[in-house]
Amino acid sequence: MAKIELKQPIVEEIAATVKDAATVVIVSYSGITVAQDTQLRKQLREAGVTYKVYKNTLMTRAFKGTAFEGLTDSLKGTNAIAVCKDDATAPARILSKFAKDCPAIQLKAGVVEGIVYDEKGMAEIAKIPSRDELISKFLGSIQSPITNFARVLNQIAEKGGAGACEPAPKEAAENAEEAAPAEAPAAE
């Protein structure tokens, strides 16, 4: 059996892994300890990110003719790929955070939703909060005015309803005019 025939299933595995991915990140991991690698893999797995080490030549073959072909220039040295199908920012965010305590990890490049980013671009993407964080911030921002409105309504109810509240000065003047008896027509 030829070497190419043995490598073809691995190339197909890589292609299947990156197919339909929201994000693929190339990571240099040279110098990482086994303990650090285990910890990193656990964090990535918990976030739904696939993290694998493949030979650069096999990744190059798998990326050829796809949206990930732009990553082949980054495939020098010891690399791994982090792939996520759901959360476009998760791999970059987790790897960047981990790299702060482990300088052996370096984000080299990535493709996020079809766009190729270099190392600096991936660093910027790593700053974007997760989808869940963005949703909770949004809900918090719309909840605040509703909560304040509910408090005002509650205070009105505690004072005995809208009738117990003092009308605004303009409303008081209008109400006074309506309450005044109409003048009788002058007798001729």
Buried (B, 14 or more C-beta within 10 A) or exposed (E): EEEEEEBEEBBEBBBEBBEEBBBBBBBBBEEBEEEBBEBBBEBBEEBEBBBEEBBBEBBBBBBEEBBBBBBBEBBEEEBBBBBBBEBBBBBBBBBBEBBEEBEBBBBBBBBBEEEBBBBEBBBEBBEBEBEEEEEEEEEEEEEEEEEEEEEEEEEBEEEEEEEEEEEEEEEEEEEEEEEEEEEEEEEE
